[in-house]
Amino acid sequence: MTAETIIQSLSSGLLMGLLYGLIAVGLALIFGLMDVVNFAHGEFLMLAMYVTFFLFTFFAIDPLLSAPLAAAALFVLGAAVYLVIVRFAMRAKANVGMVQIFATFGLAIVMRGLAQLFFTADYRSVPNSWLGGKTVSVAGIFLPQPQLFGALVAIAAFGGLYLFINRTDFGRALEATREDPGAVALVGIDKNRVFALGWGIGGALVGLAGAIMATFFYIYPDVGASFALIAYVTVALGGFGSVFGAFAGGIIVGLVEATTALILPPSLKSVGIYAVYLLVVFIRPRGLFGSM
Protein backbone atom coordinates (compact mmCIF):
# COMPACT_ATOMS: atom_id res chain seq x y z
CA MET A 1 0.00 0.00 0.00
CA THR A 2 1.63 3.22 -1.18
CA ALA A 3 1.17 6.78 0.04
CA GLU A 4 -0.42 7.63 -3.32
CA THR A 5 -3.01 4.88 -2.85
CA ILE A 6 -3.86 6.13 0.63
CA ILE A 7 -4.21 9.76 -0.53
CA GLN A 8 -6.31 8.65 -3.51
CA SER A 9 -8.66 6.67 -1.27
CA LEU A 10 -8.96 9.43 1.32
CA SER A 11 -9.63 12.02 -1.40
CA SER A 12 -12.48 9.91 -2.76
CA GLY A 13 -13.77 9.41 0.78
CA LEU A 14 -13.72 13.15 1.40
CA LEU A 15 -15.77 13.83 -1.74
CA MET A 16 -18.35 11.20 -0.81
CA GLY A 17 -18.33 12.45 2.78
CA LEU A 18 -19.33 15.93 1.63
CA LEU A 19 -22.25 14.39 -0.25
CA TYR A 20 -23.20 12.36 2.84
CA GLY A 21 -23.13 15.61 4.76
CA LEU A 22 -25.43 17.28 2.24
CA ILE A 23 -27.92 14.42 2.58
CA ALA A 24 -27.74 14.48 6.38
CA VAL A 25 -28.02 18.26 6.83
CA GLY A 26 -31.67 18.29 5.75
CA LEU A 27 -32.45 15.49 8.17
CA ALA A 28 -30.69 17.31 11.01
CA LEU A 29 -32.47 20.57 10.20
CA ILE A 30 -35.90 18.96 10.49
CA PHE A 31 -35.00 17.14 13.69
CA GLY A 32 -33.49 20.25 15.26
CA LEU A 33 -36.54 22.28 14.32
CA MET A 34 -39.27 19.89 15.42
CA ASP A 35 -37.71 16.86 17.16
CA VAL A 36 -39.14 14.75 14.34
CA VAL A 37 -37.08 12.16 12.44
CA ASN A 38 -38.11 11.94 8.80
CA PHE A 39 -38.01 8.22 8.05
CA ALA A 40 -38.91 8.96 4.43
CA HIS A 41 -35.67 10.90 3.92
CA GLY A 42 -34.16 8.12 1.81
CA GLU A 43 -37.26 8.02 -0.37
CA PHE A 44 -36.93 11.78 -0.91
CA LEU A 45 -33.43 11.07 -2.25
CA MET A 46 -34.77 8.28 -4.46
CA LEU A 47 -37.47 10.53 -5.89
CA ALA A 48 -34.93 13.27 -6.65
CA MET A 49 -32.85 10.74 -8.58
CA TYR A 50 -35.89 9.67 -10.61
CA VAL A 51 -36.79 13.30 -11.32
CA THR A 52 -33.26 13.82 -12.64
CA PHE A 53 -33.43 10.64 -14.71
CA PHE A 54 -36.75 11.48 -16.36
CA LEU A 55 -35.75 15.08 -17.07
CA PHE A 56 -32.69 13.69 -18.84
CA THR A 57 -34.60 10.95 -20.65
CA PHE A 58 -37.56 12.97 -21.92
CA PHE A 59 -36.17 16.49 -22.16
CA ALA A 60 -32.41 15.87 -22.52
CA ILE A 61 -31.72 18.14 -19.52
CA ASP A 62 -28.33 17.31 -18.05
CA PRO A 63 -28.23 16.68 -14.27
CA LEU A 64 -26.10 19.80 -13.86
CA LEU A 65 -29.02 21.85 -15.16
CA SER A 66 -31.80 19.77 -13.61
CA ALA A 67 -30.33 19.83 -10.07
CA PRO A 68 -32.12 23.12 -9.22
CA LEU A 69 -35.34 21.70 -10.67
CA ALA A 70 -35.01 18.56 -8.54
CA ALA A 71 -34.31 20.73 -5.49
CA ALA A 72 -37.40 22.84 -6.21
CA ALA A 73 -39.57 19.74 -6.66
CA LEU A 74 -38.36 18.28 -3.38
CA PHE A 75 -38.86 21.62 -1.62
CA VAL A 76 -42.53 21.48 -2.62
CA LEU A 77 -42.76 17.84 -1.58
CA GLY A 78 -41.14 18.50 1.80
CA ALA A 79 -43.47 21.41 2.59
CA ALA A 80 -46.48 19.38 1.41
CA VAL A 81 -45.53 16.40 3.59
CA TYR A 82 -45.46 18.64 6.63
CA LEU A 83 -48.75 20.39 5.82
CA VAL A 84 -50.65 17.23 4.83
CA ILE A 85 -49.17 14.57 7.14
CA VAL A 86 -46.75 15.66 9.85
CA ARG A 87 -48.78 18.68 11.01
CA PHE A 88 -51.69 16.40 11.89
CA ALA A 89 -49.46 13.69 13.36
CA MET A 90 -48.10 16.27 15.82
CA ARG A 91 -51.63 16.87 17.11
CA ALA A 92 -51.99 13.32 18.43
CA LYS A 93 -53.41 13.22 21.95
CA ALA A 94 -51.26 10.30 23.06
CA ASN A 95 -47.98 8.65 22.00
CA VAL A 96 -47.09 11.65 19.86
CA GLY A 97 -43.56 10.40 19.23
CA MET A 98 -44.73 7.03 17.96
CA VAL A 99 -47.40 8.63 15.78
CA GLN A 100 -44.79 10.86 14.15
CA ILE A 101 -42.43 7.94 13.59
CA PHE A 102 -45.06 5.74 11.99
CA ALA A 103 -46.42 8.62 9.90
CA THR A 104 -43.08 9.20 8.13
CA PHE A 105 -42.20 5.48 8.14
CA GLY A 106 -45.54 4.72 6.49
CA LEU A 107 -44.91 7.49 3.98
CA ALA A 108 -41.58 5.87 3.13
CA ILE A 109 -43.26 2.51 2.44
CA VAL A 110 -45.93 4.17 0.29
CA MET A 111 -43.36 6.13 -1.74
CA ARG A 112 -41.24 3.04 -2.30
CA GLY A 113 -44.24 0.98 -3.32
CA LEU A 114 -45.47 3.64 -5.76
CA ALA A 115 -41.97 3.84 -7.24
CA GLN A 116 -41.98 0.09 -7.83
CA LEU A 117 -45.47 0.30 -9.35
CA PHE A 118 -44.84 3.17 -11.74
CA PHE A 119 -41.10 2.91 -12.40
CA THR A 120 -40.66 -0.89 -11.97
CA ALA A 121 -37.76 -2.40 -10.04
CA ASP A 122 -35.35 -2.07 -12.98
CA TYR A 123 -32.00 -0.41 -12.43
CA ARG A 124 -31.65 2.81 -14.41
CA SER A 125 -28.85 5.29 -14.96
CA VAL A 126 -28.15 8.62 -16.61
CA PRO A 127 -25.87 7.87 -19.56
CA ASN A 128 -23.62 10.37 -21.28
CA SER A 129 -24.06 13.20 -18.81
CA TRP A 130 -21.63 16.09 -19.10
CA LEU A 131 -19.52 14.89 -16.16
CA GLY A 132 -20.30 11.16 -16.20
CA GLY A 133 -17.22 8.93 -16.32
CA LYS A 134 -14.77 11.86 -16.38
CA THR A 135 -11.96 12.52 -13.94
CA VAL A 136 -9.65 15.40 -13.14
CA SER A 137 -6.03 14.98 -12.05
CA VAL A 138 -4.78 17.07 -9.11
CA ALA A 139 -1.10 16.48 -8.22
CA GLY A 140 -1.36 12.94 -9.56
CA ILE A 141 -4.58 12.18 -7.69
CA PHE A 142 -7.53 11.34 -9.93
CA LEU A 143 -10.87 12.69 -8.78
CA PRO A 144 -14.18 11.74 -10.44
CA GLN A 145 -15.77 14.90 -11.80
CA PRO A 146 -19.35 14.04 -10.68
CA GLN A 147 -18.23 13.56 -7.06
CA LEU A 148 -16.01 16.63 -7.25
CA PHE A 149 -18.88 18.74 -8.54
CA GLY A 150 -21.14 17.27 -5.87
CA ALA A 151 -18.63 18.16 -3.16
CA LEU A 152 -18.48 21.77 -4.38
CA VAL A 153 -22.29 21.94 -4.47
CA ALA A 154 -22.44 20.50 -0.94
CA ILE A 155 -20.05 23.16 0.36
CA ALA A 156 -21.96 25.93 -1.43
CA ALA A 157 -25.33 24.61 -0.19
CA PHE A 158 -24.12 24.40 3.39
CA GLY A 159 -22.64 27.91 3.15
CA GLY A 160 -25.92 29.20 1.75
CA LEU A 161 -27.89 27.50 4.53
CA TYR A 162 -25.58 28.99 7.16
CA LEU A 163 -26.04 32.49 5.74
CA PHE A 164 -29.80 31.98 5.45
CA ILE A 165 -30.13 30.91 9.07
CA ASN A 166 -27.83 33.58 10.50
CA ARG A 167 -28.27 36.58 8.19
CA THR A 168 -31.97 36.69 7.23
CA ASP A 169 -35.09 37.51 9.21
CA PHE A 170 -36.75 34.27 8.21
CA GLY A 171 -33.64 32.36 9.24
CA ARG A 172 -33.78 34.01 12.65
CA ALA A 173 -37.46 33.08 12.85
CA LEU A 174 -36.43 29.51 12.05
CA GLU A 175 -33.93 29.53 14.91
CA ALA A 176 -36.41 31.19 17.28
CA THR A 177 -39.03 28.57 16.48
CA ARG A 178 -36.43 25.90 17.04
CA GLU A 179 -35.64 27.30 20.50
CA ASP A 180 -39.24 27.88 21.69
CA PRO A 181 -42.12 27.01 19.32
CA GLY A 182 -44.69 28.22 21.81
CA ALA A 183 -43.23 31.66 22.45
CA VAL A 184 -42.82 32.68 18.80
CA ALA A 185 -46.59 32.91 18.36
CA LEU A 186 -46.58 35.79 20.83
CA VAL A 187 -44.48 37.89 18.43
CA GLY A 188 -46.57 37.06 15.36
CA ILE A 189 -44.51 34.22 13.86
CA ASP A 190 -46.60 31.54 12.16
CA LYS A 191 -45.18 28.30 13.50
CA ASN A 192 -46.72 26.15 10.76
CA ARG A 193 -45.25 28.38 8.07
CA VAL A 194 -41.78 28.07 9.62
CA PHE A 195 -42.09 24.30 10.00
CA ALA A 196 -43.25 23.96 6.38
CA LEU A 197 -40.26 26.04 5.26
CA GLY A 198 -37.94 23.84 7.33
CA TRP A 199 -39.30 20.68 5.72
CA GLY A 200 -39.05 22.34 2.32
CA ILE A 201 -35.41 23.28 2.83
CA GLY A 202 -34.63 19.78 4.09
CA GLY A 203 -36.26 18.34 0.97
CA ALA A 204 -34.42 20.76 -1.32
CA LEU A 205 -31.03 19.80 0.14
CA VAL A 206 -31.61 16.10 -0.36
CA GLY A 207 -33.00 16.93 -3.82
CA LEU A 208 -29.68 18.51 -4.76
CA ALA A 209 -27.82 15.46 -3.47
CA GLY A 210 -30.09 13.10 -5.40
CA ALA A 211 -29.62 14.98 -8.68
CA ILE A 212 -25.84 14.80 -8.31
CA MET A 213 -25.80 11.14 -7.29
CA ALA A 214 -27.91 10.23 -10.33
CA THR A 215 -24.83 10.95 -12.49
CA PHE A 216 -22.78 8.11 -10.99
CA PHE A 217 -25.15 5.81 -9.10
CA TYR A 218 -27.84 3.39 -10.26
CA ILE A 219 -31.44 4.52 -9.77
CA TYR A 220 -34.03 2.05 -8.42
CA PRO A 221 -36.87 2.15 -5.86
CA ASP A 222 -34.75 0.95 -2.93
CA VAL A 223 -31.75 3.19 -3.62
CA GLY A 224 -32.57 5.59 -0.80
CA ALA A 225 -32.57 2.98 1.97
CA SER A 226 -28.80 2.52 2.28
CA PHE A 227 -28.08 6.24 2.05
CA ALA A 228 -30.81 7.01 4.59
CA LEU A 229 -29.18 4.64 7.06
CA ILE A 230 -25.84 6.41 6.59
CA ALA A 231 -27.64 9.75 7.03
CA TYR A 232 -29.17 8.64 10.34
CA VAL A 233 -25.77 7.51 11.59
CA THR A 234 -24.22 10.77 10.38
CA VAL A 235 -26.80 12.89 12.22
CA ALA A 236 -26.36 10.87 15.41
CA LEU A 237 -22.58 11.03 15.08
CA GLY A 238 -22.55 14.79 14.59
CA GLY A 239 -25.21 15.42 17.22
CA PHE A 240 -28.98 15.36 16.82
CA GLY A 241 -30.28 18.74 15.74
CA SER A 242 -26.85 20.17 14.89
CA VAL A 243 -26.72 21.22 11.23
CA PHE A 244 -22.96 21.82 11.40
CA GLY A 245 -22.54 18.50 13.21
CA ALA A 246 -24.39 16.67 10.43
CA PHE A 247 -22.17 18.21 7.76
CA ALA A 248 -18.98 17.52 9.73
CA GLY A 249 -20.26 14.02 10.53
CA GLY A 250 -20.74 13.34 6.83
CA ILE A 251 -17.09 14.18 6.18
CA ILE A 252 -16.00 11.93 9.03
CA VAL A 253 -18.17 9.07 7.75
CA GLY A 254 -16.74 9.41 4.23
CA LEU A 255 -13.14 9.35 5.48
CA VAL A 256 -13.79 6.43 7.83
CA GLU A 257 -15.48 4.51 5.03
CA ALA A 258 -12.50 5.08 2.73
CA THR A 259 -10.01 4.12 5.44
CA THR A 260 -11.92 0.93 6.24
CA ALA A 261 -11.92 -0.04 2.54
CA LEU A 262 -8.11 0.19 2.60
CA ILE A 263 -7.86 -2.23 5.52
CA LEU A 264 -10.79 -4.57 4.98
CA PRO A 265 -12.48 -5.90 1.82
CA PRO A 266 -14.63 -3.19 0.16
CA SER A 267 -17.79 -5.16 0.98
CA LEU A 268 -17.06 -4.53 4.68
CA LYS A 269 -16.41 -0.80 4.40
CA SER A 270 -19.52 -0.02 6.49
CA VAL A 271 -18.01 -1.82 9.48
CA GLY A 272 -15.73 1.12 10.24
CA ILE A 273 -18.63 3.60 10.09
CA TYR A 274 -20.72 1.76 12.66
CA ALA A 275 -17.68 1.01 14.85
CA VAL A 276 -16.87 4.73 15.06
CA TYR A 277 -20.53 5.52 15.67
CA LEU A 278 -20.74 3.04 18.56
CA LEU A 279 -17.52 4.44 20.03
CA VAL A 280 -18.93 7.98 19.95
CA VAL A 281 -22.23 6.80 21.46
CA PHE A 282 -20.39 5.25 24.40
CA ILE A 283 -18.05 8.21 24.98
CA ARG A 284 -20.31 11.14 24.00
CA PRO A 285 -23.96 10.03 23.65
CA ARG A 286 -25.16 13.45 22.45
CA GLY A 287 -22.81 13.28 19.45
CA LEU A 288 -19.63 15.17 18.63
CA PHE A 289 -21.32 18.56 18.23
CA GLY A 290 -24.64 17.97 19.97
CA SER A 291 -25.77 20.14 22.86
CA MET A 292 -28.56 17.98 24.29
Salt bridges, closest charged atoms under 4 A:
GLU43 OE2 - ARG112 NH2 2.80
ASP169 OD1 - ARG172 NH1 3.16
GLU175 OE2 - ARG178 NH1 3.37
ASP222 OD1 - ARG112 NE 3.77
